[in-house]
Amino acid sequence: MSAQPRQIRLGAFLQATGHHVAAWLHPDAQADAGLNLAHYKALAQEAERGKFDLVFVADSPGGYGNPHDIEVFSRDGKTAHFEPVTLWSALSQVTRNIGFVATSTTTYEDPYTTARKFASLDWISGGRAAWNVVTTGADVSPNFSVPAHLEHSRRYERAEEYIDVVKGLWDSYEDDAFVRDRERGVFLDPEKLHLLNHKGDHFQVRGPLNIGRPPQGYPVIVQAGASDAGRELAARTAEVIFTANLTLEDAQEFYADLKSRLPKFGRRPEQLLVMPGIFPVLGGTEAEARANYEALQALVHPVGCLEHPQAPLRRRRPFRPVAGRQGAAAPQ
């Protein structure tokens, strides 16, 4: 029997006005992209036409940037953007096949709410929801009435328990629990209801969830942690992990290390997909691509270049031109 042919999985990683810190200033960019539904609709439909497997928007529960550093904050094109589950619910109605990955934090949200909203997205989209699990490295505690930001190891301890609780809530009902028998007046078969009754170090959750089991059973679990704790969490719980290694050697080490962790959780290598990220700058030739890249770089204000955590010069990403397509730089 021949092995199943390997396939490249493609995801469009969207970030409001683009990943480049100055992308919103480009004349071809949609400056109000973060709050422009038509913009996201066009991108999602184009990705689907291009046979992409998924679309994903980056998100932070407390926003990006430091509002106290007002000069940097005032120049940030990512300041205003949609909440991703809300956005994907709308775009699921104008697409048919593409998957929707939404970020939700295990540090600043409640597992019951997370389980409910991703089950809802899975129903609304016809089984196309995915949860990007983040522990939120940035301290956004002032927005959430909590005493302080949890340190790294505690965030991951909480995340481990959090995911188990969410999955348990998704199993509140068996697939055929809702019989909706009008003759007997019975809506739900009580034998197919399962209370979670979870009591752990971080959460006490009774259940049940107030929505039926998602069409996928469990929406797809995505993770993006590069630390040892993040890799361990992905090896135990994730189906997809996003990474952005800057060298081939780092990428190979990450891949090998991650795959080596799977057997202790009873998992096979093919059960966790590794999706590396790239930031393409397009041009008809290499020279055009380089010119397009430099045009983007020229838009960076010196303050943003020095202080913004995602400023391209500060991160020193190696330039990789993409030739073969005419046109200006691609803001996304």
C-alpha positions in Angstrom: 0.0 0.0 0.0 1.4 3.4 -1.0 1.9 6.1 1.6 -0.5 9.0 1.5 0.9 11.7 -0.6 2.3 14.7 1.3 0.6 18.1 0.9 1.7 21.6 1.6 -0.8 23.3 3.9 -1.2 27.1 3.4 -2.5 29.7 5.8 -2.9 33.4 5.3 -1.7 35.2 8.4 -3.5 38.6 8.4 -2.7 41.4 10.8 -5.0 44.4 10.2 -3.0 46.8 8.0 -0.2 44.3 7.5 2.8 42.8 9.4 5.2 45.5 8.5 5.1 48.3 11.1 4.6 50.9 8.4 2.4 48.9 6.0 -0.7 51.1 6.7 1.3 54.1 5.2 1.8 52.3 1.8 -0.4 53.9 -0.9 -1.8 50.5 -1.9 -2.7 49.5 1.7 -6.2 49.7 3.2 -5.4 52.1 6.0 -8.6 51.3 7.9 -8.3 47.5 7.4 -8.6 46.6 11.1 -12.2 47.8 11.1 -13.1 47.2 7.5 -15.3 44.1 7.0 -15.2 44.4 3.2 -11.4 44.3 3.3 -11.3 41.1 5.3 -14.1 39.6 3.1 -12.0 40.2 0.0 -8.9 38.6 1.6 -10.8 35.6 2.9 -12.4 35.0 -0.4 -9.2 35.5 -2.3 -7.4 33.0 0.0 -10.2 30.5 -0.6 -9.9 30.9 -4.3 -6.2 30.3 -4.0 -6.9 27.0 -2.2 -5.5 28.1 1.1 -6.5 25.9 4.1 -7.0 28.6 6.6 -7.0 32.3 7.5 -5.7 33.6 10.8 -5.6 37.0 12.4 -3.2 37.9 15.2 -4.8 39.2 18.3 -4.0 40.4 21.8 -6.7 40.6 24.5 -5.4 44.0 25.7 -4.4 45.5 22.4 -0.9 46.2 20.9 1.5 48.9 22.0 1.8 51.0 25.2 -0.6 53.9 25.3 1.7 55.7 27.7 4.3 55.9 25.0 2.0 58.1 23.0 4.2 59.0 20.1 4.8 55.4 19.2 1.2 54.4 20.0 -0.2 57.2 17.8 1.7 55.9 14.8 0.7 52.2 15.1 -1.6 51.0 12.4 -2.6 47.9 14.5 -4.2 49.9 17.3 -7.8 49.2 16.2 -9.0 45.9 14.9 -11.9 43.4 15.2 -12.2 40.7 17.8 -11.4 37.6 15.8 -14.3 35.2 16.7 -16.8 37.9 15.8 -15.0 38.6 12.5 -14.8 34.9 11.5 -18.5 34.4 12.3 -19.3 37.0 9.7 -16.8 35.8 7.1 -17.9 32.2 7.5 -21.1 33.3 5.8 -19.4 34.4 2.6 -17.0 31.5 2.2 -17.5 27.7 2.0 -14.4 25.7 2.7 -11.6 27.8 4.3 -10.8 27.3 8.0 -10.8 30.1 10.5 -8.2 30.4 13.2 -9.0 32.8 16.1 -6.7 33.6 19.0 -8.0 33.4 22.5 -6.0 33.7 25.7 -5.9 31.2 28.5 -4.5 33.8 30.9 -7.2 36.5 30.6 -10.3 34.6 29.7 -12.5 32.0 31.3 -12.6 28.4 29.9 -16.4 28.3 29.9 -16.6 31.4 27.7 -13.9 30.1 25.4 -15.6 26.8 25.0 -18.9 28.4 24.3 -17.6 30.9 21.7 -15.5 28.4 19.7 -18.4 25.9 19.7 -20.6 28.6 18.4 -18.1 29.5 15.7 -17.8 25.9 14.7 -21.6 25.6 14.3 -21.9 28.9 12.5 -19.1 28.0 10.1 -20.1 24.4 9.5 -17.1 22.9 11.2 -14.3 25.3 10.2 -13.3 26.7 13.6 -9.8 26.6 15.1 -8.6 28.0 18.4 -5.1 29.5 18.6 -4.2 29.0 22.2 -2.0 31.8 23.7 -0.9 32.4 27.2 -0.3 36.2 26.5 3.3 37.2 27.2 2.5 41.0 27.4 1.3 42.3 30.7 -2.3 43.5 30.0 -3.5 42.9 33.5 -4.6 46.6 34.0 -7.4 45.9 31.5 -8.8 42.9 33.4 -9.1 43.7 37.1 -6.6 41.0 38.1 -3.8 41.6 40.7 -0.9 41.0 38.4 0.3 39.3 35.2 1.2 35.7 35.8 4.8 34.7 35.3 5.7 32.3 32.5 5.6 28.9 34.2 2.3 29.7 35.9 0.7 30.8 32.7 1.6 27.5 31.1 0.4 25.5 34.1 -2.9 27.4 33.8 -3.0 26.8 30.0 -2.6 23.0 30.4 -5.6 22.8 32.8 -7.5 25.3 30.7 -7.4 23.3 27.5 -8.5 20.1 29.4 -11.5 22.0 30.8 -12.5 23.4 27.4 -12.3 20.0 25.8 -14.4 18.6 28.7 -17.0 21.2 28.2 -17.2 20.5 24.5 -18.0 16.9 25.5 -21.0 18.1 27.7 -23.4 16.3 25.3 -23.0 13.3 23.0 -23.5 14.0 19.3 -27.1 12.8 19.3 -28.1 14.1 22.7 -30.7 16.6 21.4 -33.6 14.3 20.3 -36.2 17.1 20.0 -39.0 14.6 20.3 -42.2 16.7 20.0 -44.6 13.8 20.7 -43.0 13.0 24.0 -42.1 16.6 24.7 -38.4 15.6 25.3 -35.8 17.9 23.9 -32.7 16.3 25.4 -31.8 12.7 26.2 -30.6 13.0 29.8 -28.5 9.8 29.5 -26.4 11.7 26.9 -25.6 14.7 29.1 -22.3 14.7 31.0 -21.4 17.2 33.7 -17.8 18.1 33.9 -17.5 18.8 37.6 -13.9 19.8 37.2 -12.0 20.9 40.3 -8.4 21.8 39.7 -5.6 24.1 40.8 -6.9 27.0 38.6 -10.5 26.3 37.8 -13.7 24.8 39.3 -16.2 24.3 36.5 -19.4 22.3 36.8 -20.8 22.4 33.3 -22.7 21.6 31.1 -22.0 23.9 28.2 -25.1 25.6 26.9 -24.5 24.6 23.3 -24.4 21.2 21.5 -21.1 19.4 20.8 -19.3 21.2 18.0 -19.6 19.7 14.5 -15.8 18.8 14.6 -16.1 17.4 18.1 -13.2 19.6 19.1 -12.4 22.7 17.0 -8.8 22.5 15.8 -6.2 23.4 18.4 -3.4 25.6 17.2 -0.4 26.8 19.3 2.6 29.1 18.7 4.8 28.8 21.7 8.6 28.5 21.1 9.7 28.1 24.7 10.2 24.6 26.3 6.8 24.9 28.0 5.2 26.1 24.8 6.6 23.1 22.8 5.5 20.7 25.5 1.9 22.2 25.5 1.8 21.9 21.7 3.1 18.3 21.7 0.4 17.3 24.2 -2.6 19.3 22.9 -2.1 20.9 19.5 -2.8 19.8 15.9 -1.0 22.7 14.4 1.9 24.8 15.6 2.9 28.1 14.0 6.6 29.1 14.1 8.7 31.8 12.6 12.4 30.6 12.8 14.8 32.9 11.0 17.4 30.3 9.9 17.2 26.8 8.4 19.2 25.4 11.3 16.8 26.8 13.9 13.8 25.6 11.9 15.2 22.1 11.7 16.0 22.0 15.4 12.5 23.2 16.3 10.8 20.6 14.0 12.9 17.7 15.3 12.5 18.7 18.9 8.8 19.1 18.6 8.2 15.8 16.8 10.4 13.9 19.4 8.1 15.0 22.2 5.0 13.4 20.7 5.5 9.7 21.5 5.3 10.3 25.3 1.8 11.6 24.8 0.8 8.6 22.6 0.8 10.7 19.5 2.3 10.1 16.0 4.4 12.7 14.1 1.7 13.3 11.5 -0.7 14.4 14.2 1.0 17.7 14.7 1.5 20.0 11.7 4.3 22.5 11.8 3.5 25.7 9.8 6.4 28.1 9.4 5.6 31.7 8.7 7.1 34.0 6.0 6.7 37.7 5.2 6.8 37.9 1.4 7.6 41.1 -0.5 6.5 40.7 -4.1 8.0 41.9 -7.4 8.2 40.9 -11.1 12.0 40.5 -10.6 14.3 40.4 -7.6 15.3 44.0 -8.2 11.6 45.0 -8.1 11.0 43.0 -4.9 14.0 44.7 -3.3 12.8 48.1 -4.4 9.3 47.3 -3.0 10.9 46.2 0.3 13.0 49.4 0.6 9.8 51.5 -0.2 8.2 49.9 2.8 11.3 50.5 5.0 11.4 54.1 4.0 7.9 54.6 5.5 9.1 53.7 9.0 9.2 56.6 11.3 12.4 56.7 13.4 10.5 56.5 16.7 8.6 53.5 15.6 11.8 51.9 14.2 13.6 52.2 17.5 10.8 51.5 20.0 8.0 49.4 18.4 8.3 45.7 19.4 7.5 44.6 15.9 9.7 47.1 14.0 11.5 45.3 11.2 14.9 46.9 11.7 14.9 46.0 15.4 14.1 42.4 14.7 16.7 42.1 11.8 14.7 39.7 9.7 16.7 38.5 6.7 15.3 39.8 3.4 13.9 37.2 1.0 12.7 38.7 -2.2 9.9 36.9 -4.1 10.1 37.3 -7.9 7.6 36.4 -10.5 4.7 38.7 -10.0 4.3 42.3 -11.1 3.1 45.0 -8.8 3.9 47.0 -5.7 4.9 45.6 -2.3 2.3 43.5 -0.6 1.3 45.2 2.6 -0.2 42.0 4.1 
